[in-house]
């Protein structure tokens, strides 16, 4: 198997862009929601909020994957 630097770099760039989008989405959700998202997830162990945020992450992952594959 031949190591292709262009494939490695493009994979790294797509991963970085995807992580940045996830961080931005989390920050936007923190601003929009009427409660403290971090407190609900970490301290109160709110399963419903965890499921909703998981659905948001999966939705964004599908959108990012579609954008990458064209």
N, C-alpha and C positions, 0 to 999 in steps of 0.2 A: 504494500500500500504506500503510495507516494503522499508525502505531507505537502499540502497546498496552503501556502501562507494566506492567499486571498480568501479562502474558505474560512480559515481560522479567524481572520480579522473581521470578516463580515458576520460571523457567528457571535463574536465578542461585541460588536457594535449593536446587533439586534438584541442581545441579552441586556446590554446596558440601557438601551432605549426602553425595553420592556420593564426593567426594574424602575427606571425613572417614571414611567407612566403609572406603575403601581403605587409608587410613593406619592405622586401628585394626586391620584385618585383617593388615597387614604386621607391626605390632608384636606382635600375638598369635602370628603365625607365628614371629617371632623368639624369643619366649619358649618356645613349644612344641617347636620343632625342636631336636635334640640337637647341632647345629652352628651356627656363626656364619653366618647367612644373607648378610649384607653381604659378608663375606670370600669366601664361596663364589661370589657373583655378580660381584664387582668384581675381586678379586685372582686367584682361581683359575680364572675364566671357566668355571664349571661349567654346561654346557649343560643338563643334566638338571634342575638346580635352577631354572634360568631357565624351562624348559618348565613345570615344576610351578607356579611362581609365576604364569606367564602364564595357566595354566588356572584358577587361583584367581581371578585378576582378571577373566577372562572370565565365570566362574560368578557372581561378585558383580555384574558388570555386568548380566547377564541377570536376576538377582533384583531389582536396583534398578530396572531398566527395567520389570519387571512390576509392581512396587509403584507406580511413577509412573503407569502407564497403567491401573491399577485392576484 
